[in-house]
């Protein structure tokens, strides 16, 4: 079992200190069919069934639709998926409320996904 760490899209997290070069999507496709084919090809080529996939996504630049397709395709392939979302700290009680951070999110329940571009 290996941990495979990738970005969702190639240029989405270039403004961070994240040192992950590989990306699933080279751009944000505008059609679901295209996204699904690219993700299926990536999973088949790069990830084994027993591997765990850790995907870094950007709330401002990536699309929720792409994350949902990725989750669906990982479920079909039997691949364990974790999503780490780069988002702004919006807690008014913290001093550094303009800071950004990575947070692991559950795509079904996480309130950090609220306001993310859908498609």
Secondary structure, DSSP 8 states (H G I E B T S, - for coil): --EEEEEEESSTTTTSS-----EEESS--SSHHHHHHHHHHHHHHH--TT-EEEEEEETTTS-HHHHHHHHHHHHHHT-EEEEEEEEE---TTSS-TT-EEEEEE-TTT-GGGTT----
